Amino acid sequence: MSAHLLILYPIPKDAVAFERAYHDEHLSYAGPRLIGATGVATKRVVGPAFAPPPYHLMSDVSFPTIDALKSCAASKGGKEALEHAASISSGGAPTIIVVTDET
């Protein structure tokens, strides 16, 4: 069963600066540190339907198993990647959620 580490970034103080930091710095910094990850998908948050969204972007880091995700999160590189994610999040600390695909 595959697992996903979801990082939800709150609305940044400066969206242009956040986007630059996320795309130009964070992805290349975090990627090599996420040992065992099978992919990263970035999604823009656009809802709820009738209110401003509480988040700006969501990163979905995929792993083949929950054990692979846990191993990465406990590793030095995984911790560094999450610390870097927090350091670029100018709207507050990102929300971290772990989910698995249903079988």
N, C-alpha and C positions, 0 to 999 in steps of 0.2 A: 504494500500500500504506500503510495507516494505521500510526501509531506511537504508543506510549504511554510516558509517563514515570511510573514507579511509585515512590512514596515510601513506604517501610515504616518506620513509627515503632515503636521498641522499647517494651517495657512501661514506662510512666511511673512515676515515684516517687509521684505523686499523680494517679490517673486522673481524678478530678473536675476538678481544676485544668487538666489537659491537655485534656480534652474541651471545657471552657469556652474555653480559649485557641484550640484548633483551630477550633471552630465559630463562636465569636463574634469572633475577631480574624483568624486566619490566612486563612480562606476569602475574606473580604472584602478583605484586604490583597493576597493573592497573585493572585486572579482577574484584576483589571485589568492586572496586570503580565505575564500569560502570553499575550502577543500571538501569535495564530495557533492557540491551543488551541480545540478544538471542544467540549470538555466536561470536567467533573471528576466522578468517581464516588468516593465514600468507602465503603470496605469494612472490616468488622470481621474481624480474624483470629481464628479459633476452633480451629485445629488446628496441629499434627498430631493425629491421632485419639486417641492414648493418652498424650499428654504435654502439658504446658503450652505454649501458643504462644509463639514467640520474639518476636512482634510484637503490637502492640495494634491499630493501624489501618493501612490502606493507602489512599493516594490514587492514583487512576489518572487522569492527565491525558492526554487524547486529542488527537492532532494528525492532520491529513489525510495528512501525509507525514513521512518521517524528516528531510528537509531543513527542514521547518517546525519540527520539534522542535529540531533543532540550532541553527537561527537564534534561536529563543526562548531556549534555554539559554545562548547566547553573549551575549545582549542584557543591558543594564543591568537591565531589569525582571525578566528571568528569573533573573539572579544574585541580585537582591534577594529574590525569592520563595523561592528555595532557602535563602538565609541566614535568612530569617524562619522557614522550616520547621524548620531546625536549632535556632533560638533557643527554640522552644516545646517541643522534644523533651527532656523532663526525664529520660528513661531512657537517654540517650546519643544519639549522632549517628544520624539516620535513614539507612537503606540506600537508595541510589538505583539503579534498574535501568531500562534502556531496552529495550523490546521492540517488535517489529513483528508485525502480523497476517500469517498465512500467506496466500499467494495461492491 
